[in-house]
């Protein structure tokens, strides 16, 4: 018999998940009577690994062959903490550690518990809302824009259906200077189409003036790129989105600028840039190793010079000035920011930015790009405090994305997916979990459809010419529907990457950034996503409910959301056999062999969203 403890279950730990200062946390440890225990204590550990203190546990009762030891603790200050148990018996003593959802003597991991600020608030409207991500150049073009101020050299594809350019030039550099002409008026024109999917947040990849088509090399933080339109176009886009019940989120790239920018001015286009020397107002923003040719740049890319984020004049420009970058765009109608490479933004910068956002708009949303579990992330040898320091409202949820795709592709029997769902639900504050950004595809990853059907690892040339076969596409679409069902049922903000609803394919950048296939969409898939989005938008249970994984294994998983005493469940059958499932009311399903009044027969690869 093993010693039992599972922090994800209230039989062992209450409350579930994170704590607030001075909040009592009670633990119950189930120890076999045969161990002949004499004393037990909880060992609390600081984030740096040092011991904080020990709290004694008392024998509370006997339950069958187990003795139940109970103990409590409270934390005085916000921060990340860990704990384990120390057990003394009549013959020996030993530490007890975490091993998965089980325990192990003498070696293993520590249990984690975060203590968050008591007033940690995120925008109410974000909880459970559907999000839509647009890569502006590739979405839709409406009319022509004045390109007289567009940074060059650049060229525009004459055929909307061509593949993005991926080949290096004669010097071996990939310029990313090919455009298709998608613009803000195009997004504006398609807002009713976006709204049909239940979307309440529209997230735009960078729109600031820049040289490249991806625009992560900012030239001017306060100007719309001429290829996309004008400031008035953006203001009108926000007004029309708001009228349709949608909010607009911008991509904030504040860890670096472009070298071809008004701030750095490598091409000497503008005058006054940092390369003019110490007399430039921007010189202090950059870290020169040897002026002017050697400087700190993002991942060694010389066209992306890093800024010194805590330089007072930079913080003033981005955050604190009356017409700071943040203030400028919020006053034009933006409703928040997604922060690119947030791991590279220091804590004081993030706290000042979020504080300023709240002053300008108490309901502005701040999302960070984090690829791992953001509750315990270490970046550049620094433990990040995104939640314990109340620095962000939400993060991109790549852990769930990866786990969902692996399960739907058949490389996980459901156990790993269950573990990742429960870990994030336990480690994230509930208000963050309610608006965590759940994507299946992004501009940085392969399209989910391609990932699920053909995880090919060839050259860029091979990927440019590679498309799914009819059979691969059939299988991929079947798997994608299941993945989307998981995406829309789990807590957070399901985020649709433009074109996923239309059945777009593509490997990594730039093939995941092809143009939207207007007139060539997979209408069946698009209709399915619209039904998912409508179900999500109209259900308090799916927007606000708690989450439990009530079964996983043998290719199957069952997830339940509960709110106000009512439940909606999702059952996925990725096993090899048909499975008959009892349902009260079927809401949506896929690959259902038969539907009876009180049950459905689910084929392999099928699923059902239902009220029990």
Secondary structure, DSSP 4 states (H G I P E B T S, - for coil): ---B--TTSTTTEES-S-EETT--EEEEEEEEGGG-EEEEEEEEE-TTS-EEEEEEEEEEEEETTEEEEEEEE--SS-EEEEEEEEEEESS-EEEEEEETTEEEES-SB-EEEEEE-TT----GGGTT-EEEEE-GGGT---S----TT--SS-EE-S-TTSPPP-S--TTS-----EE----HHHHHHTHHHHHTTTEEEEEE---EEESSSS--SEEEEEEE-TTT--HHHHHHHHHHHHHTT-EEEEEE--SB--SSSTTT-TT-SSSSSGGG-TTSTTGGGB-EEETTTEE-BGGG-TTSBBB-TT-HHHHIIIIISTT-HHHHHHHHT--EEEETTGGGS-HHHHHHHHHHHHHH-TT-EEEE--SS-TTS-EETTEE--TTTTT--SEEB-HHHHHHHHHHHTTSS-SHHHHHHHHHHHHHS-HHHHTT-EEES--TTS--HHHHHH------HHHHHT----HHHHHHHHHHHHHHHHHHHHSSSEEEEETTGGGT----STTGGGPPP-TT---HHHHHHHHHHHHHHHH-HHHHH-EEEEEEEETTEEEEEEEETTEEEEEEEE-SSS-EEEE-SEEEEEEEEEEE-SSEEEEEEEEEEEEE-
